[in-house]
Each structure stands twice: as C-alpha cells, then as structure tokens.
Amino acid sequence: MTKVLVATVKPFIPDAVEGIKKIVSEAGYEFSLLEKYADQAELIAAVADADAMIIRSDKATREVIQAGKNLKVIVRAGSGYDNIDLEAASEKSIVAMNTPGQNSNAVAELAMGMMVYLARNGYNGKAGTELKEKKLGIHAYGNVGKRIANIAKGFGMQVLVFRPTRPEEVGEKDGITFVGSAEELYSTCNYISVNIPANEQTKKSINYELLASMPQPATLVNAARKEIINEDDLLRVFEEREDFAYISDIAPDCKDTIAEKYPGRYFFTPKKMGAQTAEANINAGVAAATQIRDYFETGDTTFQVNK
Ligand code: 3PG
C-alpha cells in the first residue's frame, strides 16, 4: 500500500492534519504522522518505508532521502525549499515539489504586523510613527511580495518594487513603481521588505552597500530567510547608524549582540511564524496532499522544483 508520511517538527494544526488524512485515505493510501520529533534519526526511521513525504521546514537531507528506499515524491508544504537536498532527490529520481502561494497571505500579514509593532515601539506607551506615506521597497515580487504590496497600498504606503527576475520591468503599474536594480530600491526606501529565496546566489546577498544606502530612518524587514542577510554587514550598519532597525521572522545568528547593543531597534520571532496561521496550515497541507495524489494518479508535476 502506498504510504504517505507527514513529518513536521513544527506541527500543522489538527484541522490541517485531518484534511491531509482525508485526501490520503480517500485515495486509498496509508497515512503516517511524525510530529515534534527531537532527532533527525526519528525522521530517518520514519521515512524508511514511505512512498511520499510531506514536510515543512524539516530538513530533507541526503541521509533522509537515501533512507527513503521507496520514496518517490517529497512535498514541502510551503514556499521555500532550501531545506531539501534537491541534488540527492534528483539522483534518486524523486520528485520534489513545493506549494507556492498557499501561505503567502499569512507571511505578508506577519511582515506588515511586525512593521507596525516596531513603528509603535513595541506598544510601550511612547509615541511611534505611522506607515502611511512611507516608502516601502519590496525586494522580489513573488506571491509574498505581491501580497505585501497590496496590503501596504491599503496602509497608504508608497510602494516600490524590484523584480530580480525581470529587472527590465520599470515604470508605474497598478499604483506601484517598478525600479531596475536593488541598489535603486534600497537607496530610495525607508522600509525594505526582502522576499527572495535562500539559494547559492542569494545567501548573504543583502550586504553593507545595500543597507548603508537606505535613507534615514531605515528599517529592514525579513520574512524570508535569515541566511540571505550578511550578518557581519548587518552589525556594521547597526553600529554606524542609530536610525537603522531590523525586523526578522526568525532571529539572526547575531541576535544576542543586537539585543545587547541595540535595544528598541529590532524585533525577532522566536520561531519561524510566517506560515503559522490556521488558514495557511490548511491551505499548504491540503495542497501538498492533493499534489501527491495527483502525482501518483496522473503524473502531474506542475510544482516540481528539481526539474
Ligand atoms: C515557507 O517557506 O513556506 C515559510 O517559511 C513557512 O515555513 P514553515 O512551514 O516551516 O513554517
């Protein structure tokens, strides 16, 4: 019997698990659940006889992939797939997929909420600032970037966008100013929301030159991945500019230094919180299960990321 393993250190809400289970059972497959596991060894043991695996930020390393003797498909219920060893998957002809767009509203709402939180000094009673009329630069215009742009327009922010995949798209469209380079975006905007994936090209790419060029006061918002920030450069900008603040969904490695030296100029979530809503859990979980069923039944590889 085809076995579908759901392996989540950070579990889905029960309704999302039920939704996945329903699709899996109705397709005639066996459902297996591994939640809140403390050790990779538990994942390695659980994947041994699975034909398909649904994960979140869980690390599908080469070791995990090789342990999955029957594994044919891995679906990352979410957007970023930097946690899957794609090379190892491809070597075994395992299809790796993500579920793009399913949790993007949750991530975008969190990014906006964190901006308000810091602009109001963590609600400490002192007068803060408003987002209205401030310039927000959105670095990449995927599902999350687009959603942030729409919400930010509702806040009355001036929205600018740089699309790394289409730098030639410049000019005004839908009330948004598209600019042709990251340099132009950062040097123009007081708020920057960085929404790029973490990969070999983008890791540590948000560097001193970009951050130091931001007009005063500057706030960097990162609801993507901590790895895209050059943390040495980040600390240098913190040190050089009293007006600089950093908001991140998941703390950077240098969080203790920032907390000690720059109080009031940061906000970090203790765990990755972007996709932690009931809606996002259900959307991404159900999409993952549906994609697995469709792959087994019709060979559909629409969302494959290791083509
Ligand atoms: C994503 O890439 O989809 C988000 O970072 C959410 O990740 P999570 O499912 O591990 O919370």
Residues whose N, C-alpha, C, O or C-beta is under 5 A from the ligand:
A	BS01	3PG	R56 S57 A77 G78 S79 G80 A224 K272 A275
